[in-house]
Amino acid sequence: MDSENIYDVVVAGSGPGGMTAALYASRANMTTLILERGAPGGQLINTAEIENYTGYKSIPGPDLASKMYEGALNFGADYQYGDIQDLIDHGSYKEIKASGKSYFARAVIIATGAEHKKLGVPGEESFNGRGVSYCAVCDGAFFKGKDIVVVGGGDSAVEEGNYLTQFADQVSIIHRRDELRAQKVLQDRAFNNDKIDFIWDSVVEEIMGDDSVSKVRLRNVKTGEVSELDTNGTFIYIGLVPNSQAFAGLGICDDQGWVITNEKMESKVPGIFAIGDVRQTVLRQVATAVGDGAVAGNEAFNYVEEFKDSLTKEKISQSIKESE
């Protein structure tokens, strides 16, 4: 067992919440590790512009991610690649298994976020990367002068639909209801954009094509009418699913996989906290994730301080050896 893998706090994930939690924890002079399976920033790196984060009139998502990353490491937090497979509660310490390694911590802050929900229709998987996308910032430029569809009616669908009009000739937003769920300011932009039209009360039943997407099959949910629409690309924004599979065995999630916490970001397992998009909450925004991270970083410090005599590195190291 490598004693260097024992930390006061391990933060699982590096979205806005995770990076803020790491900042607060490391600033409190706790040894802190951020484990992340991708680039720092979470959903930020796939977002064109952030317009509702205090301090910025508008800032590209990747730029804000970069600034947050610099801040997260400013007080000595470590950052390592790690795809987390399991989180084990040993009582006085926690064990995180990631990418073939084990890391040990007095406290763990789960900040693994959520990912885009899939339609689950024929063609979605086979055309992924060949006309099917979940990221307008990543793939929008490939559709310059093309006709594309966006599936969904919430903030992400409408915001990314607007963004895609700088490349595409025409963007058709397909929504299963007869009105949007997005914020009014986003709706107004879309309704006033000549490149955007709407297909209401409809769902995508199949994504079709040869080498790449060429059309989608639609069904009107009210009339049952089936039709086909020519398109060069399908961008899907129908909601999120939590990245919480690695924590299912702890019994800290609801029946949909969202981690349940109290106002201190504490799960029902002492020493395990959850923040941001992965937790059960009414709003998933950059600002709320940052707030969650600040609370969790502070509460992790309080937890470690309260039990510091029983959670010394030497005692944890001895417990690990005895369990091996």
N, C-alpha and C positions, 0 to 999 in steps of 0.2 A: 504493500500500500504506500502510495506516494503522499507524504505529509504535505507537499506543496499543493495538493488538490483539496485541501481543507480550507474553506473560506467562512467568513462570518455570514455573508449573504451571496447566494447565487441568483441572478436574475435570468429567467428563461425567456429570451426574446428581446429584440432591440427595436421595437416600434417607439413611438413618442412616449408611451407610458413606461416601457422598460428602460429607456435611456434616462428618463427623469428619475425613476427609482434608483438607478445606479448612481446618478449624480448625488442624490440626497444621502444614500447609504455611504458612499465613499467620502463624501464631505463630512460625515459624522465619524470619520476615521475608522470605518469598518473595512476589512479586506473584502473586496467585491469583485465578482466575476460575472460578466455578461456572456451567456451562451446563445448563439444564433446560427441557424442553418442556412441563412442567406445573407444578403447585404443589409446593413443597418438602415432602419427607416420604416420597415413594415409597409403598410399601404401608402405611406407618403411617397415612396419612390415610384409608385404607379399613378400618381395624381398630378395633373398638369399644373393647376394653380390652387393655392390655399387662400381663401378670401375671408375666412371667419376665425382667424387666430390672432389674438390681441397683440398689437405691436407692429403688424404688417398690413398695409392696405391690400397687398397681394404678393405672394411669394411662390415660386415653383416648388412643388413637393420635394423633389430631390435636393434643392438648396436648403430647405428647412431641415431635412434629414441630416445633411452634412453638418449644419450648425449644431444640431442637437447631439450628434455623435461626438463632436469636439468637446462639447460641454460635459457629456457623460464621462469622458476619460480624463477630464481636467484635474480631478482629485485622486487619480491613481487607480481607478477601476481597470481591471483586465478585460480583454475581449478575445474570445476564442470561438472557432467554428465548432458547432455541436448540434447534431440532429437528435433531439431527446426522444428516447424510447420508453423510459420509465422513471418514475419518481417514487422512492420508497421512504416511508416514515419509520425511522428507527427510534423514535421517541426523542432522545436527547440530541439527535442529529438526523439530517436528511441525506439520502443518497440519490444522485441524479446520474442515470446511465445515458450516455450520449455518444454516438459514433464510436462504439467499442471501448470507451473509457468510463470510469466512475469518478464523479466529483462529490465532495462532501461539504455540507454547510450547516451552520446553526439555524439559518432561516432561508427559505426559498420564496421568491416572488415570481409567480407565473404571469408572463406577459406575452404569451404565444399568439395572441390575436385570433383572427378568423380569416377564412378564405372564401372566395366566391362560390356560391351554390351553383351546381350544374343543372341544366335542364333535364338531362337524362333521356334525351331523344336520339333516335338513329342519326348518325352522321356527326354528332357533337364531338365524340372522342376521335373518330377517324380523321376529321378535318381540323382538329386542334393544331394550330400553327400553319394551316393551309386555308385560312379564311375564317376560322373560328378563333375568337380572342376574348379575353377578360380584362384587357389592359389597353385603353386607347392611347395612353402616352407611349407605351412600348411599340405598338403596331400601327398606329394611325397613319404614319407617313407612307406605309406600304400601299395605301388605298387612295393615293392622289388621283383625282379625276374619276373615281369610281362611285358606284352606288352601293351603299351599305345599309344594314339594319341594326338597330339597337333594341335589345329585348329587356323590358322592365319599365317601371314607372316611378321609381323613387329618386332620391337625390343623385345617386351615382349614375343611373341611366340617363337622366336628363342633362346633368352636368357634362358627362362624357360625350353625349350626343352633340351638345353645343361645341365641345372641343373638336370633335371629328369633322365639323363642317369646314374647318380651315384646310382640310385635305380633300374630302369627298365632294362630289358634285351634288349628291342627294343623300340625306339620312332619313330613314323611316323608323320612327320609334313605335315598337309594337308593345301594346299593353293589354293585359287580360281584363282590365276594367274600363269604364267610360270616363274616368278622370284620373289625373296624376296624383301621386302621393308626395311629390317633391315639394321643397320649399317654394313659396310663391315667386320669389325673385328669380329662381331658376326656371320655373314655368314660364314666366313672362319673357325671359330671354329666348326660350325655345319657341314659343308661339309667335314671336316677332322675327324669327330667323327664317328667311325665305328658303333656305336649303333643307329645312326640317318639315316633314309631314308626319301625321299620326295615323296609326291603324289601331282602332279601339276594339275592345271586347274580343281580342284574338290571342291565340297561343300558337307557338311554333311546335309542330308535330314531327317535323323531319328537316334535316339540313342536307341538301343534295348537291351533287357535282361530280366531276370526273377527277382531274388532278387537284382541283381546288373548288371552293364553294361557288356555285352558280345560281342557286335558288333555294328558297325555303318553302315548305308546305305549311299553310296556316289553316287553323280552324276557328271559326267564330263561335264563341262559347254560348251565345244567345240563340243563334239560328242553326248552328251545326254545319253551316256551309263551309266547304273545304276549297281552298284556292292555293295557287302557287304564285310566288313573287320572285322575280329575277333580282339577284343581288350578288355582289362580289365578296361580301364579308358579313359576318354575324358577330356582333359584340354583345356579350351576355352580362346583364347586371340584375339579377333577380333575388338578391339577398346574400346573407353570409351564413357560414357554418363554423362553429368554434374549433380551433386547433387544440383540442383537449383530450385526444385519444390516449395520450401517454399518462393521463392522470385519472382515468376512469376507475382504476382499482382502489382509489382512495375514498370513493364515495362522497366526493365534494361537488359533483355536478348535478344539474337537474336532468330531466328526461330528454332534453334536447342537446345536452352536452355543455351548456354554459355553466361556468364555475360560480357557485353561490358564495357570496361574501356578506359581511356586515359593513357598516359605514367606515370601519377602520381597515377595510380590505382584507380582513381575516377570514379564511375559510374555517370549516369546523375542525380542521386538524391544526393544533397549535404549532406556530412557526411556519405555516404555509399560507401565503397571501396570494391574491389574484387581482389583476388590474386590467384596464383597457377593454378591448373588444372581446376578449375571451370570457369575461365575467358577465353574469346576469345583471343587466342594467337597462335603463330606459333610453339612453342616448350614447351613440358610439361616434365620437368626434375627437379630433386632435386635442382640443381643450380639455375634454373630460378625461381622456387618457393621461394627459399631463397631470391633472389634478389627482387622479388615482395614484399615479406614480409617486407624487410628493407625499401623499398620505402613507402609502405602503413603505416607502423608504424610511420615513420617520418611525412608523410602528415597528418595522423590523429592528431598528436600533433599540427601541424600548424593550422589545422582546429579548434581544441578545443581552442587553444590559441587565435585565431582571434575572436571567439565568446564567450569567457569565461564569459564576463559580463552578457550576455543574457542566458548563459547555466549553471548558478550556480545550485548546487544541490537543493537549496531552491526553486528557480524558477521552476525547472523541477518538483519537488515534488508538488508544488502548481498547476502546469498545469495538472499533473496526477490526482490530487484530483478533479479538476474542470471537468475533462473529464469522471470521474467515475459515 
